[in-house]
Amino acid sequence: YWTFNGDVPGQMIRVREGDTVEVEFSKNPSSTVPHNVDFHAATGPGGGAEATFTAPGHTSTFSFKALQAGLYIYHCAVAPVGMHIANGMYGLILVEPKEGLPKVDKEFYIVQGDFYTKGKKGAQGLQPFDMDKAIAEQPEYVVFNGHVGSIAGDNALKAKTGETVRMYVGNGGPNLVSSFHVIGEIFDKVYVEGGKLIN
């Protein structure tokens, strides 16, 4: 993995509509390539990608005003962008409406991603990125939250009957479409990646 803060997806970032978001992006000196962050919640060219382009051992800063409520992806946008995303550099940023969101009992953060490895699915050891598989859109893994079984079995998302649940669902990609769907209750309001609020 290439990660934001050590895991895939990067941590969920939560701000309020109208907030000024200040970003300080630091690269580990042991890294061998530059990275950046493109916030789809930032209005303007590149979502901060140019301002946060950071070489190993350096720190970059920028700020933006969160103008539109919704749920948005953020990702590394250094070329080749698909390679950086397919190695795990993505996450979600929530811009809550000015009035906030109604209280719920539980919230879940789920992001789908596709991974393209030199080895076959299940192969042990370090698995470098495979550009040919990525170009052909033939991943070895399509997972939620960066890991096989991350929300299944013992890791299943659990709620008790009658509890209210809010799910933040996004698609890190870089290639495949997420067809995530819930079987069960009717939703009151749902945020989906891309900032749309569905009533």
Disulfide bonds with the S-S distance in Angstrom:
none
